[in-house]
Amino acid sequence: MKYIIALLLTLGINTVQAEAIAQSPNEGGGFIVLTNEICVVNKKTFSELRRVYSYTQSGLTQEGCFMLEDDTVVVVWESGNKRRYSASGFTLINRGKNI
């Protein structure tokens, strides 16, 4: 799983439009969504990190940046909270494209 997510991130760097690449259900009945978009916070670019967002069934959202560390997705949310999620809990999103 880590290899596939890393490959998708590498292939997606040059895309014009950000795309969701993987998702994992969250406790709020929504999803945590990993994208291939380079993370920008307060107009500062973090080229080694990618954008992540989360939403709940009731519509609450949050954004942050993520990176892969071994078989773990490490997320720093906009609130400053840092969380670690198992990469195996994420499902690749089928965009109808061949890898």
QUIJO-V881995 format. One record per helix or strand. SS is the DSSP state (@ for helix, = for strand). FROM is the first residue (numbers start at 1). TO is the last residue. Records with the same first field share a line. If there is no record, write none. Layout:
# QUIJO-V881995
SS: FROM-TO  FROM-TO
This chain:
# QUIJO-V881995
@: 2-12  87-89
=: 20-25  31-41  44-55  61-69  72-77  82-86  91-92
